[in-house]
Amino acid sequence: MIRYACQYAIVRFLPYAETGEFANVGVVLACPATSYLDARLMSPRRTGRITGFFEQLDRRIYREAMAYLKEELTRVGKLVADRGPGQPTFVQQAFAGLVRPREALLRFSETRVILAEQPADTLHKLFATVVERDFADKSYHDQWLERGVRETLRKAQLRQFFQPADIGNQDLHIRVPFVHEHEGRPQLAIKPLDLAKEDPNQVYDIGARWVGRVQLLQRHQLLPGSMLFAVSMPEAKYERAHAAVEEILGDLRRTASVEAVPITDATAIITFANSAASKH
């Protein structure tokens, strides 16, 4: 299939020019060769990310700015639909005029070029990446948490005592990124656990699975001598999710040889890991 050269720009909400901080809220894409120009914007009703980042901002300001931009995009889109077919230069000029530098709450990134077979599909994919961050799936978050624990251990000069390993046996086991073995047997294990969710149901769903796994390993006498869960916590404003995490942590702590601490508690993680060094 033919791949067309497209131009796109990321829509950025920048309420405080003094700080330069912004949030990605949309993407505009043009394909002059096919007379295509369209945009995808984050819903004005999805203000949680905006007010979470810009805590003192009145959400009405964001909604009004997005409504104004949507009107402008509709106007330019109609012009391209009426005059753009067979006029690639006009489409390119319309796109350039739309994303021109401006002093406003909503601005555009530098123009970028991408090859696309289907411009509409490419627009949706770009939106999913730069706005919805679909790459940040469970494995991404797990890796991010593991990097944090790894750095904590490295700074304490304890990283060399821990390696990824399976805990359990052939029939029942879990993979843990930080395991200290002594004489071929797991003695210490550190498992980062992502419970930083807004929805309490998600907390219970993830937490209950790990509580169940730990209880099974204990029942079969497969747990290491000590195991630490380093848990990422919800923001304090999500009170119900926070309460759900505390309940899950309580269930984990009731299991013999298992501890659970916030992943931000570097002192607790280092204190736990130090016993690995004492065995050498």
C-alpha positions as CSV (number, residue, x, y, z in Angstrom):
1,M,0.0,0.0,0.0
2,I,1.0,3.6,-0.6
3,R,2.4,5.5,2.4
4,Y,1.7,9.2,2.5
5,A,3.8,11.9,4.2
6,C,1.7,13.4,7.0
7,Q,2.3,16.3,9.3
8,Y,1.1,16.4,12.9
9,A,1.3,18.5,16.0
10,I,0.4,17.7,19.6
11,V,-2.1,20.0,21.3
12,R,-0.8,21.2,24.7
13,F,-2.8,22.8,27.5
14,L,-0.4,25.3,29.1
15,P,-2.4,27.4,31.7
16,Y,0.7,29.0,33.4
17,A,3.1,30.4,30.8
18,E,5.4,31.3,33.7
19,T,6.2,27.7,34.5
20,G,6.1,26.2,31.0
21,E,4.3,23.1,32.3
22,F,1.8,21.6,30.0
23,A,-0.5,18.5,29.5
24,N,-1.0,16.8,26.1
25,V,-4.7,17.0,25.3
26,G,-4.9,16.3,21.5
27,V,-3.4,15.7,18.2
28,V,-3.9,17.4,14.8
29,L,-2.8,15.6,11.6
30,A,-2.8,16.6,8.0
31,C,-2.1,14.6,4.9
32,P,-1.9,17.1,1.9
33,A,-1.7,14.3,-0.7
34,T,-5.1,12.9,0.3
35,S,-6.6,16.3,1.3
36,Y,-7.0,15.0,4.9
37,L,-7.0,17.2,8.0
38,D,-8.5,16.1,11.3
39,A,-7.9,16.2,15.0
40,R,-8.6,14.2,18.1
41,L,-9.0,16.0,21.4
42,M,-9.4,14.8,25.0
43,S,-12.9,15.1,26.2
44,P,-13.6,18.4,28.0
45,R,-15.3,16.3,30.7
46,R,-12.1,14.4,31.5
47,T,-10.7,17.0,33.8
48,G,-9.2,14.7,36.4
49,R,-5.7,14.7,34.7
50,I,-5.8,18.4,34.3
51,T,-6.9,19.3,37.8
52,G,-4.6,16.6,39.2
53,F,-1.6,18.3,37.6
54,F,-2.7,21.9,37.9
55,E,-4.3,21.7,41.3
56,Q,-5.3,25.3,41.7
57,L,-6.9,25.6,38.3
58,D,-10.6,26.1,37.8
59,R,-11.7,23.2,35.5
60,R,-14.1,25.6,33.7
61,I,-11.0,27.4,32.2
62,Y,-9.9,24.1,30.6
63,R,-13.4,23.3,29.3
64,E,-13.9,26.7,27.7
65,A,-10.5,26.5,26.1
66,M,-11.2,23.1,24.6
67,A,-14.6,24.2,23.4
68,Y,-13.0,27.2,21.6
69,L,-10.4,25.0,20.0
70,K,-13.0,22.5,18.8
71,E,-14.9,25.3,17.1
72,E,-11.7,26.4,15.3
73,L,-11.0,22.9,14.3
74,T,-14.5,22.5,12.9
75,R,-14.1,25.7,10.9
76,V,-10.8,24.7,9.4
77,G,-12.0,21.2,8.7
78,K,-14.9,22.5,6.8
79,L,-12.6,24.8,4.7
80,V,-10.4,21.8,3.8
81,A,-13.4,19.6,3.0
82,D,-14.8,22.4,0.7
83,R,-11.6,23.6,-1.0
84,G,-8.9,21.0,-0.2
85,P,-9.7,18.1,-2.6
86,G,-7.0,18.1,-5.2
87,Q,-5.3,21.1,-3.5
88,P,-2.4,19.8,-1.4
89,T,-0.9,23.2,-1.0
90,F,-4.1,24.6,0.5
91,V,-4.3,21.7,3.0
92,Q,-0.7,22.3,4.0
93,Q,-1.4,26.0,4.5
94,A,-4.5,25.4,6.5
95,F,-2.6,23.0,8.8
96,A,0.2,25.5,9.2
97,G,-2.2,28.3,10.0
98,L,-3.9,26.2,12.6
99,V,-0.8,25.1,14.5
100,R,1.0,28.4,14.2
101,P,2.8,29.6,17.4
102,R,0.4,31.5,19.7
103,E,0.1,32.9,23.1
104,A,-2.9,31.0,24.4
105,L,-3.9,28.3,26.9
106,L,-3.8,25.8,24.1
107,R,-0.7,25.6,22.0
108,F,0.8,23.2,19.5
109,S,4.1,21.4,19.6
110,E,6.6,21.7,16.7
111,T,5.3,20.1,13.5
112,R,6.4,16.5,13.0
113,V,6.3,14.2,10.0
114,I,5.1,10.6,9.9
115,L,4.4,8.2,7.0
116,A,0.9,6.7,7.0
117,E,-1.1,4.3,4.9
118,Q,-4.3,5.4,6.5
119,P,-4.1,8.9,8.0
120,A,-7.2,8.5,10.1
121,D,-5.8,5.3,11.7
122,T,-2.5,7.0,12.3
123,L,-4.2,10.0,14.0
124,H,-6.0,7.6,16.4
125,K,-2.7,5.7,17.2
126,L,-0.9,9.0,17.8
127,F,-3.6,10.1,20.2
128,A,-3.5,6.8,22.0
129,T,0.2,7.2,22.5
130,V,0.8,10.9,23.3
131,V,-2.5,11.6,25.1
132,E,-3.9,8.4,26.5
133,R,-0.4,6.9,27.0
134,D,-1.5,3.4,26.0
135,F,2.1,2.2,26.2
136,A,1.9,2.6,30.0
137,D,0.4,-0.8,30.5
138,K,0.8,-3.1,33.5
139,S,4.2,-4.3,32.4
140,Y,5.4,-0.7,31.9
141,H,4.3,0.2,35.4
142,D,5.9,-3.0,36.9
143,Q,9.2,-2.2,35.2
144,W,9.1,1.4,36.5
145,L,8.5,0.2,40.1
146,E,11.3,-2.4,39.7
147,R,13.7,0.3,38.6
148,G,12.9,2.3,41.7
149,V,13.7,-0.6,44.0
150,R,16.8,-1.5,42.0
151,E,18.1,2.0,42.4
152,T,17.3,2.0,46.2
153,L,19.3,-1.2,46.6
154,R,22.2,0.1,44.4
155,K,22.6,3.2,46.5
156,A,22.7,1.1,49.6
157,Q,25.3,-1.2,47.9
158,L,23.0,-4.2,48.3
159,R,22.0,-4.7,44.6
160,Q,24.5,-7.5,44.1
161,F,22.8,-9.7,46.7
162,F,19.5,-9.9,44.7
163,Q,18.6,-11.5,41.4
164,P,15.3,-12.3,39.6
165,A,14.2,-15.8,40.4
166,D,11.1,-18.1,40.8
167,I,9.8,-18.8,44.3
168,G,8.0,-22.1,44.7
169,N,8.3,-25.4,42.8
170,Q,7.4,-26.8,39.4
171,D,3.7,-26.9,40.2
172,L,3.3,-23.6,42.1
173,H,5.6,-20.6,41.7
174,I,5.8,-16.9,41.2
175,R,8.4,-14.8,39.5
176,V,10.0,-12.2,41.8
177,P,12.5,-9.6,40.5
178,F,14.6,-9.4,43.7
179,V,15.5,-12.7,45.4
180,H,18.4,-13.5,47.7
181,E,19.4,-17.1,47.8
182,H,21.6,-18.8,50.3
183,E,22.9,-22.3,49.7
184,G,20.6,-22.6,46.7
185,R,17.4,-21.7,48.6
186,P,15.5,-18.4,48.5
187,Q,16.0,-16.6,51.8
188,L,14.7,-13.0,51.0
189,A,12.4,-11.7,48.3
190,I,11.3,-8.2,47.4
191,K,8.2,-7.8,45.2
192,P,7.2,-4.3,44.0
193,L,3.4,-4.2,43.8
194,D,1.4,-1.6,41.9
195,L,-1.8,-0.6,43.9
196,A,-1.7,3.1,43.0
197,K,-5.2,3.0,41.5
198,E,-8.1,5.4,41.7
199,D,-10.8,2.7,41.7
200,P,-11.0,0.5,44.9
201,N,-12.3,-2.4,42.8
202,Q,-9.0,-2.4,40.9
203,V,-7.1,-2.5,44.2
204,Y,-9.1,-5.4,45.5
205,D,-8.8,-7.3,42.2
206,I,-5.0,-7.0,42.0
207,G,-4.4,-7.2,45.7
208,A,-6.6,-10.3,46.2
209,R,-4.6,-12.2,43.6
210,W,-1.4,-11.6,45.4
211,V,-2.9,-12.4,48.8
212,G,-4.1,-15.7,47.4
213,R,-0.8,-16.5,45.8
214,V,1.1,-15.9,49.1
215,Q,-1.4,-17.9,51.1
216,L,-1.0,-20.8,48.7
217,L,2.8,-20.7,48.8
218,Q,2.6,-20.6,52.6
219,R,0.3,-23.6,52.7
220,H,2.7,-25.6,50.6
221,Q,5.7,-24.3,52.6
222,L,7.2,-22.6,49.6
223,L,7.7,-19.1,50.9
224,P,11.2,-17.8,51.5
225,G,12.3,-17.0,55.0
226,S,11.2,-13.4,54.6
227,M,9.3,-11.6,51.8
228,L,8.7,-7.9,51.4
229,F,6.0,-6.3,49.3
230,A,7.0,-2.7,48.3
231,V,3.7,-1.2,47.4
232,S,2.9,1.9,45.3
233,M,0.0,3.7,47.0
234,P,-2.9,5.7,45.6
235,E,-2.9,9.4,46.1
236,A,-4.4,10.5,49.5
237,K,-7.3,12.2,47.8
238,Y,-8.6,8.7,46.6
239,E,-9.7,7.8,50.1
240,R,-11.7,4.7,49.2
241,A,-8.9,3.3,47.1
242,H,-6.5,4.1,49.9
243,A,-8.7,2.2,52.4
244,A,-8.8,-0.8,50.1
245,V,-4.9,-0.8,49.9
246,E,-4.7,-0.8,53.7
247,E,-7.0,-3.8,53.8
248,I,-4.9,-5.7,51.3
249,L,-1.7,-4.8,53.2
250,G,-3.3,-6.1,56.4
251,D,-4.1,-9.4,54.6
252,L,-0.5,-9.7,53.4
253,R,1.0,-8.9,56.8
254,R,-1.1,-11.6,58.4
255,T,0.9,-14.2,56.5
256,A,3.9,-15.4,58.4
257,S,7.2,-14.1,57.1
258,V,5.6,-11.5,54.9
259,E,6.0,-7.7,55.3
260,A,4.5,-4.9,53.3
261,V,5.6,-1.2,53.1
262,P,5.0,1.7,50.8
263,I,7.5,1.7,47.9
264,T,8.6,5.2,48.9
265,D,9.9,3.9,52.3
266,A,13.5,3.4,51.2
267,T,14.6,3.0,54.8
268,A,12.3,0.0,55.3
269,I,13.4,-1.6,52.1
270,I,17.1,-1.1,52.9
271,T,16.6,-2.4,56.4
272,F,14.9,-5.5,55.1
273,A,17.6,-6.1,52.4
274,N,20.5,-5.6,54.8
275,S,20.0,-9.0,56.3
276,A,21.2,-10.4,52.9
277,A,24.5,-8.7,53.4
278,S,24.8,-10.1,57.0
279,K,24.6,-13.6,55.6
280,H,27.9,-13.0,53.7
